Amino acid sequence: MLTILYGMALNGPYTVDDLLRMTGCKPKPKPAWLETLAARCAEAAPGGGAATRKSAIRHPQSAIRRAPRSLRLLGIDPGTRRVGWGVVEYSKADARLKLLACGCITPSGKLPLKDRLRDIFSELETVLQRTQPHAAALEETFAGVNMKSAIAMGEGRGIALLCLARAGIDVLELSPRSIKQAVTGSGAAGKARVAAMVAAQLGLKTPPTPEDITDALAAAIALARRT
């Protein structure tokens, strides 16, 4: 049943969560750490009240030790040849988004896989140390690509997840459709539409290049929309 639902979501206008609701099933709940992150940010914002503080107390195991007025959210587009990353600042009070930093890790294509992964790991750890994000978003592995591409994506995701775990950063894994839905309003949007909406929401004249950076920023924006 879940396989059928996933196929419908992949090829139609619905997300998997939409289809689960339609069939009477419960969608995957929001992680407790994400609720805590949002609650603490709202508490720090002007007008944060007692109700917000109670919400934060319910989940004391938060990666955030003090309530920030805005969040630094990292998006990663994993791979073994290029890894896009982008950090946005999100203000809970007015839903404002601002680009803080972005880039693309590109190890030499002449290197064997193990050495490319080593370089990606090293550079991504440097990015985390420099940007100090509060939380991160990472694209899930998805169906519809050939086995070789799926394996490569899995290897890249493993490196990214390891770096995030070592830094103690919570990560939300999102499907490609849910990222597109959050950024454009449509889970079936093409890359050009996603890039244009990323640029518009971050106040940029043109989308960053290469597209790996835009995809990473889209994941960061999708995380912001869930807090």
C-alpha positions in Angstrom: 0.0 0.0 0.0 2.8 2.4 0.9 4.6 1.6 -2.3 1.4 2.6 -4.3 1.0 5.8 -2.3 4.7 6.7 -2.9 4.3 6.2 -6.6 1.2 8.4 -6.7 3.0 11.1 -4.8 6.0 10.9 -7.1 3.9 11.2 -10.3 1.0 13.3 -9.1 0.1 16.5 -7.3 0.1 15.0 -3.8 2.7 14.6 -1.2 2.9 11.2 0.7 1.5 12.9 3.8 -1.5 14.2 1.7 -2.2 10.7 0.5 -1.8 9.2 4.0 -4.4 11.7 5.3 -6.8 10.8 2.5 -6.6 7.1 3.3 -7.1 7.7 7.0 -3.5 7.1 8.0 -1.4 9.4 10.2 1.5 11.2 8.5 4.9 11.1 10.0 4.9 13.4 13.1 7.1 16.4 13.3 10.3 15.7 15.3 10.2 16.9 18.9 13.5 18.8 18.4 11.9 20.8 15.6 8.9 21.8 17.7 11.3 22.9 20.5 13.4 24.9 18.1 10.4 26.8 16.8 9.0 27.3 20.3 12.2 28.7 21.6 12.6 31.0 18.7 9.0 32.3 19.1 9.6 32.8 22.8 12.6 35.0 22.1 10.7 37.1 19.5 8.8 40.2 20.7 5.4 39.2 22.0 6.5 35.6 23.0 4.2 34.6 25.8 3.6 32.1 28.5 2.0 29.6 26.1 5.1 29.6 24.0 7.3 29.1 27.1 5.2 26.0 28.2 5.6 24.5 24.7 9.4 24.9 25.0 9.4 23.3 28.4 7.7 20.1 27.1 10.8 19.2 25.1 13.9 20.1 27.2 16.3 18.1 25.1 17.0 20.8 22.6 20.2 21.6 20.7 19.6 25.3 21.4 20.9 26.3 24.8 19.4 29.8 24.7 16.5 31.2 22.8 17.6 32.9 19.6 15.6 35.6 18.0 16.4 34.2 14.6 17.6 30.8 13.4 20.5 29.9 11.2 19.3 27.0 9.0 21.5 24.9 6.8 20.5 23.1 3.6 22.7 20.5 2.0 22.4 19.0 -1.5 24.5 15.9 -1.1 26.6 14.1 -3.7 30.0 12.6 -4.4 31.1 15.1 -7.1 29.4 18.3 -5.9 27.9 19.2 -2.6 25.8 22.3 -2.5 25.2 24.1 0.8 23.5 27.2 1.9 22.7 28.9 5.2 19.7 31.2 5.7 18.6 33.3 8.6 15.0 32.9 9.5 13.2 35.3 11.8 10.1 33.7 13.4 8.6 37.0 14.3 8.1 38.2 10.7 8.9 35.0 8.7 11.8 36.9 7.1 14.5 35.0 5.2 18.0 36.2 4.6 20.9 34.5 2.8 23.9 34.3 5.1 26.3 32.1 3.1 26.4 29.5 0.4 28.8 27.5 -1.7 29.5 24.3 -3.5 32.1 21.7 -2.5 33.7 20.4 -5.6 36.5 17.8 -5.1 38.7 17.0 -8.1 37.0 14.7 -10.5 40.4 12.9 -11.0 40.4 11.7 -7.5 39.2 8.2 -6.6 35.9 8.0 -4.7 37.4 7.5 -1.3 39.5 10.6 -1.6 36.6 12.7 -2.9 34.5 11.7 0.1 37.4 12.6 2.4 37.7 16.0 0.9 33.9 16.5 1.1 33.9 15.5 4.7 36.8 17.9 5.6 35.3 20.9 3.8 31.8 20.3 5.1 33.1 20.2 8.7 34.8 23.5 8.0 31.5 25.0 6.7 29.7 23.8 9.9 32.4 25.3 12.2 32.2 28.6 10.3 28.5 29.0 10.0 27.3 27.4 13.3 23.8 26.5 12.1 21.0 25.7 14.6 19.6 22.9 12.5 19.9 21.4 9.0 17.8 19.9 6.2 18.9 17.2 3.9 17.1 15.7 0.9 15.9 12.1 1.3 17.0 9.4 -1.1 14.2 9.0 -3.6 12.9 6.6 -6.3 13.0 7.4 -9.9 16.8 7.5 -10.5 19.1 4.7 -11.7 20.8 2.5 -9.2 24.3 4.1 -9.8 22.9 7.5 -9.0 21.0 6.3 -6.0 24.1 4.7 -4.6 26.2 7.8 -5.1 23.5 9.9 -3.5 23.5 7.5 -0.5 27.3 7.8 -0.1 27.1 11.6 -0.2 24.2 11.6 2.3 26.2 9.4 4.6 29.1 11.9 4.7 26.7 14.8 5.3 24.9 13.0 8.1 28.2 12.0 9.7 29.4 15.6 9.7 26.1 16.8 11.2 26.1 14.2 13.9 29.7 15.0 14.9 28.7 18.7 15.2 25.6 17.8 17.3 23.2 19.4 14.7 19.7 18.1 14.4 18.7 17.3 10.8 15.4 17.1 9.1 15.3 14.8 6.1 12.8 15.9 3.4 11.5 14.4 0.2 12.2 16.3 -3.0 8.5 16.9 -3.4 8.0 18.3 0.0 10.9 20.7 -0.6 9.4 21.9 -3.9 6.0 22.2 -2.2 7.4 24.4 0.6 9.3 26.7 -1.8 6.9 27.0 -4.8 3.6 25.7 -3.6 3.7 22.8 -6.0 5.4 19.4 -5.4 5.7 19.0 -9.2 7.6 22.2 -9.9 10.6 22.1 -12.2 14.2 23.1 -11.3 13.9 26.5 -13.0 10.8 27.4 -11.0 12.4 26.3 -7.7 15.5 28.4 -8.5 13.4 31.4 -9.3 11.4 31.1 -6.1 14.5 30.6 -4.0 16.0 33.8 -5.5 12.7 35.7 -4.9 12.3 34.6 -1.3 15.9 35.5 -0.4 15.8 38.8 -2.2 18.4 37.9 -4.8 18.4 39.2 -8.4 19.5 35.8 -9.8 19.6 32.3 -8.4 23.0 31.2 -7.2 24.9 28.8 -9.4 25.6 25.9 -9.8 22.1 24.5 -9.2 23.4 22.4 -6.3 23.5 25.6 -4.3 20.0 26.5 -5.2 18.8 23.0 -4.3 20.5 23.3 -0.9 18.9 26.7 -0.2 15.5 25.3 -1.2 16.0 22.6 1.5 16.9 25.3 4.1 13.8 27.3 3.1 11.7 24.2 3.5 13.0 23.7 7.0 12.2 27.3 7.8 8.6 26.8 6.7 8.3 23.9 9.2 9.5 25.8 12.2 
